[in-house]
């Protein structure tokens, strides 16, 4: 009976630990999954747990049949009533779609597009029809649905939500004096099955929809060439507006000018279904500046002799992606954008320097102060220890302004000194933690060291520190997390972007990225990952340090 009870208790304990671990991981899983989604997937009507699958189709444009799903039952309508009305509603909406101008001019297969438009039109109507309508007679309900479905622009809005097409516009040139020049040139197909069509429903005359169908080669190429009214050496950036179609195919760009052929160092992936401005720039001093980089570098790879001195040619090659490469492109898109746009290496090195400096100085200063309190007898020791602990009750907001005035008067504003120099003077909480750990060391060890001729510092270094390593590891972990996640300190004392740490750098990126929630999650995950890795690798020492601090000798 006792053995059976112990087995059940052990099983219950492991089950609780597993459930607790799963609950603990929920926020991190949510962060990871959100970082892999497109911005379009974060709207309420499309909110799902897992990222949606890419569509590496061989032909485009197409209609996204999974966007709206099947017709949903209104919450205010009972089950039998919905079963009775659904066929009639579907028939009426289908007739409305088939009679519209959109259906007559659809650039895609009507058999697959019309059911998606019907489902989308119904999803749109559910948001505007009042709940009181479903208690009316059937003919009254059908009349209201027909009137609402015929509202001008409603079906066009639904079609725009499910219509997937790749498109490209004329390039824009930016000169070194920040003047923009739009040559207005047209793209020409030079390879592959591609038709440059006018945008469905009209629009900008410089925009062309890419109606493509991949052949055996898996590549489609189009080019544009124009004569510049100025010297090509004045060009700073070349911008190409491109609309993606969620296919995750890759666009490879090459530019020929100044007698050389330049190729982009990375491809543009057709992730999402929105317009993007793809910017290309030659290597320059901007690459080393602590600023957000929204351009892709192009490097000279060969000489060309078929262009006039003032001519420029842009070549865009659409390369087909298989399912594996499409998934890889979609899941890594936000991370690649963050690492490219943010001077991540600069922020990372600042964060590493601050973490290492704070950890080293905090451990040395706090441990030597704790040794004086724990192992030495001197007048006023207990009173000083009480005064030290009393500082823990002072809120940081009280000392924030006086501390800022002191550092500013020292000339340390807009430097990293205020972020690591204070750690040279210890930390009251860490001193208390180490005092409790040092009191657990047998006094015989220090007495033996004194007999052998060890002084204060040698006893501290060779006897005390090796015996409180778990507590020191706990101090190091606490200090690392505080330094790595420090946002308020750099925000107060640093005004130069070259001195930003990751926390402040990602906040600056959020302000300049247009409020992209998925990009913010990707940047946050990059910042959180080192903390998680260090915590899991050092959790044994962390637990030992906390336990050891409560053991009395």
HUVEN-V984129 format. One record per helix or strand of 3 or more residues. SS is the DSSP state (hx for helix, st for strand). FROM is the first residue (numbers start at 1). TO is the last residue. Records with the same first field share a line. If there is no record, write none. Layout:
SS->FROM-TO ; FROM-TO
//
This chain:
hx->2-35 ; 39-42 ; 44-46 ; 79-98 ; 101-104 ; 110-126 ; 131-135 ; 138-149 ; 154-162 ; 232-234 ; 285-288 ; 323-341 ; 344-375 ; 381-393 ; 396-409 ; 417-425 ; 428-439 ; 443-451 ; 456-467 ; 469-484 ; 488-493 ; 497-499 ; 502-512 ; 517-548
st->166-168 ; 172-175 ; 188-191 ; 193-197 ; 208-213 ; 219-227 ; 235-243 ; 250-257 ; 260-264 ; 275-282 ; 295-303 ; 311-319
//
